[in-house]
Amino acid sequence: MEVAVQIFCGGFSGTAVPFEAVEEKLLSFIKRFRVTKVIMGWSTEKSLYEKTAALLLKHNIEFYLWFPVFSETGALRDLSPLVDYTGNVIERENNNSSEDFFFCCPNDRFNIAKITGIFNEHFSSIKFRGIFMDKIRYPSFAGSRGKDGVFSCFCPECMKIYLNENFDVEKLKLSLYDPEFSLPGIKRYYGNGRYEFHDKVMSSFFQIKKNIIYYSLQRICMYFRERNYKIGFDVFAPFLSPFTGQDIVKLSGLCDFIKPMMYRITHAPAGLPYETEALQRHTGNKTISNKFFSLDFCVKELENLSFESFCHVYAGIEINRINNIAHSDPVYIEETINAYLKTGIRGFVLSWNLLDMPEDNIEKVAQLL
Ligand SMILES: [Zn+2]
């Protein structure tokens, strides 16, 4: 089993964590077990990455930049936003955290150029081995605009695609305006993010969104491949992925490793209880139940993904302990790691911030891996 670890060193705006804090925690961490990758982002403080890169080189550990793609980047460039079905722009979410979850339209070519421009300006001089792309999606039901964020985008560029694909936008809009209409109308779940919907308009709509994310990421990956970077993807758990425009099996063909966020106890974006509750609340859906974040179900999800994935699968599990958000403890870690070891995955990404991982959790992981 390979072990990778994530470090959140600050957002695009605000102050970065001091190098000494990263160094102390990393040194104590890598003494316990073999770590193959460190993924750190996404403050723009260059010296922090340069010092960390030197430290990791000495220990023969690959250094990845944790890079948010379709959200957060709006803090550094003026990106064209998503448009909802009424024609209004989907604004920035108001929260006090270091993440703004402001998604741009992933279909806009200028946005893509500006996003790679951010990398070029702030990060291209640092010796990263790879890029770990996060926020490679649309908003989920848990976003501040609920289902309006999921049923986007209606900007002129996206409208052109719907027209080319013969997609009936008016039919979708009628459903969205009708409060009695049950969205998205799930009939059955087959695994690996594949659903059968009651209404064909839903399957077509999500398929088009998945294609948009895929082709835009293909362009972005081309930019990084030409510069010899390895690529990792941070994706939602399979059952949540299609509602955010992620076809995880197809996406696995673009990267070197894929990390589904199997956050069974996280009450924050990407956390399974949090996202599932939002999906149920906004859609009245009964097919997706709380059993979808049970250990048995997550094992099945990882088995299915490992079987079909074109690249290595690393399970993302919460090792950090954050009050009221992710109360991860050694008991949770033990049952989770032991169960996932047998799913065919290649490794684990210890998520999502080493700096918030308590000693007892780290000790437990060290015993198990
Ligand atoms: Zn758009």
Boltz pocket constraint, residues with backbone or C-beta under 6 A from the ligand:
constraints:
  - pocket:
      binder: B
      contacts: [[A, 81], [A, 82], [A, 83], [A, 105], [A, 106], [A, 107], [A, 108], [A, 153], [A, 154], [A, 155], [A, 156], [A, 157], [A, 158]]
      max_distance: 6.0
